[in-house]
């Protein structure tokens, strides 16, 4: 005998709900790791890149104050160039995340449409069954 037959209806539903929650948490962690891989959260590599950019920009600005006249302009130009690279890098990361989110939302929309179509089919079949039952009972009277 299966375990579900021995349980009451409430316990069976609780067990099913618990199983669904476990499945949901597994999928949530899987999606979280995928999003992390495409730039959704900071990784060790991105932290190193950020610290490197900040350090180089600070050193360039400090150098512009401490160096002589011709090197000040070069140092400021290097700092501005580094900030521009950082902005470009951030835009690239944001574009990757946005593309992934668009893909996820598109797949959710497709699945919702598929479920809606299935519900429509079920409703039509149910209406046919109800019509048959009402027609059969009307003849019996």
C-alpha positions as CSV (number, residue, x, y, z in Angstrom):
1,X,0.0,0.0,0.0
2,X,1.3,3.5,-0.8
3,X,1.9,6.0,1.9
4,X,-0.6,8.4,0.5
5,X,-3.5,6.0,1.0
6,X,-2.8,5.7,4.7
7,X,-2.7,9.5,5.2
8,X,-5.8,11.6,5.6
9,X,-6.7,14.1,2.8
10,X,-5.2,17.0,4.7
11,X,-1.9,15.2,5.4
12,X,-1.7,14.2,1.7
13,X,-2.2,17.8,0.6
14,X,0.4,19.0,3.1
15,X,2.9,16.4,1.8
16,X,2.2,17.5,-1.8
17,X,2.6,21.2,-0.8
18,X,5.9,20.4,0.9
19,X,7.2,18.6,-2.2
20,X,6.2,21.6,-4.4
21,X,8.0,24.0,-2.0
22,X,11.1,21.9,-2.2
23,X,10.9,21.9,-6.0
24,X,10.4,25.6,-6.1
25,X,13.4,26.3,-3.9
26,X,15.6,24.1,-6.1
27,X,14.5,26.0,-9.2
28,X,15.0,29.3,-7.4
29,X,18.6,28.4,-6.5
30,X,19.2,27.2,-10.1
31,X,17.9,30.5,-11.5
32,X,19.9,32.5,-9.0
33,X,23.1,30.8,-10.0
34,X,22.3,31.4,-13.7
35,X,21.6,35.1,-13.1
36,X,24.8,35.3,-11.0
37,X,26.8,33.9,-13.9
38,X,25.6,36.5,-16.3
39,X,26.2,39.5,-14.1
40,X,23.2,39.6,-11.7
41,X,25.3,39.6,-8.6
42,X,29.0,40.5,-8.0
43,X,31.5,37.7,-8.4
44,X,35.1,37.6,-7.2
45,X,36.2,38.6,-10.7
46,X,33.9,41.7,-10.9
47,X,35.0,42.8,-7.4
48,X,38.6,42.6,-8.5
49,X,37.8,44.6,-11.6
50,X,35.9,47.2,-9.6
51,X,38.8,47.6,-7.0
52,X,41.3,47.9,-9.9
53,X,39.3,50.6,-11.6
54,X,38.8,52.6,-8.4
55,X,42.5,52.3,-7.5
56,X,43.7,53.4,-10.9
57,X,41.3,56.4,-11.0
58,X,42.4,57.5,-7.5
59,X,46.0,57.1,-8.4
60,X,45.5,59.1,-11.5
61,X,43.8,62.0,-9.7
62,X,46.5,61.9,-6.9
63,X,49.1,61.9,-9.6
64,X,47.5,64.9,-11.3
65,X,47.8,66.9,-8.1
66,X,51.4,65.8,-7.3
67,X,52.9,65.8,-10.8
68,X,54.3,68.7,-12.8
69,X,52.2,70.7,-15.3
70,X,52.4,68.5,-18.5
71,X,51.8,65.3,-16.6
72,X,48.7,66.7,-14.7
73,X,46.7,66.9,-17.9
74,X,47.7,63.4,-19.0
75,X,46.9,62.0,-15.5
76,X,43.4,63.6,-15.6
77,X,42.9,62.3,-19.1
78,X,43.8,58.8,-18.0
79,X,41.4,59.0,-15.1
80,X,38.6,60.2,-17.3
81,X,39.3,57.4,-19.8
82,X,39.2,54.8,-17.0
83,X,35.9,56.1,-15.8
84,X,34.6,55.9,-19.4
85,X,35.7,52.3,-19.6
86,X,34.0,51.5,-16.3
87,X,30.8,53.0,-17.5
88,X,31.0,51.0,-20.7
89,X,31.6,47.8,-18.7
90,X,28.6,48.6,-16.4
91,X,26.4,49.1,-19.5
92,X,27.6,45.8,-21.0
93,X,26.8,44.0,-17.7
94,X,23.4,45.6,-17.5
95,X,22.6,44.7,-21.1
96,X,23.4,41.1,-20.4
97,X,21.1,41.0,-17.4
98,X,18.3,42.8,-19.3
99,X,18.6,40.4,-22.2
100,X,18.3,37.4,-19.8
101,X,15.3,39.0,-18.0
102,X,13.6,39.6,-21.3
103,X,14.2,36.0,-22.3
104,X,12.7,34.8,-18.9
105,X,9.7,37.1,-19.3
106,X,9.2,35.9,-22.9
107,X,9.3,32.3,-21.8
108,X,6.8,33.0,-18.9
109,X,4.5,34.8,-21.3
110,X,4.6,31.8,-23.8
111,X,3.9,29.4,-20.9
112,X,1.0,31.5,-19.7
113,X,-0.5,31.6,-23.2
114,X,-0.1,27.8,-23.4
115,X,-1.9,27.3,-20.1
116,X,-4.7,29.7,-21.1
117,X,-5.2,27.7,-24.3
118,X,-5.3,24.5,-22.3
119,X,-7.9,26.0,-19.9
120,X,-10.0,27.1,-22.9
121,X,-9.9,23.6,-24.3
122,X,-10.8,22.1,-20.9
123,X,-13.7,24.6,-20.6
124,X,-15.0,23.6,-24.0
125,X,-14.8,19.9,-23.1
126,X,-16.5,20.5,-19.8
127,X,-19.3,22.5,-21.5
128,X,-19.9,19.6,-23.9
129,X,-20.1,17.1,-21.0
130,X,-22.5,19.4,-19.1
131,X,-24.6,19.8,-22.3
132,X,-24.7,16.0,-22.7
133,X,-25.7,15.5,-19.1
134,X,-28.4,18.2,-19.3
135,X,-29.7,16.8,-22.6
136,X,-29.8,13.2,-21.1
137,X,-31.7,14.3,-18.0
138,X,-34.2,16.3,-20.0
139,X,-35.2,13.2,-21.9
140,X,-35.7,11.2,-18.8
141,X,-38.3,13.5,-17.4
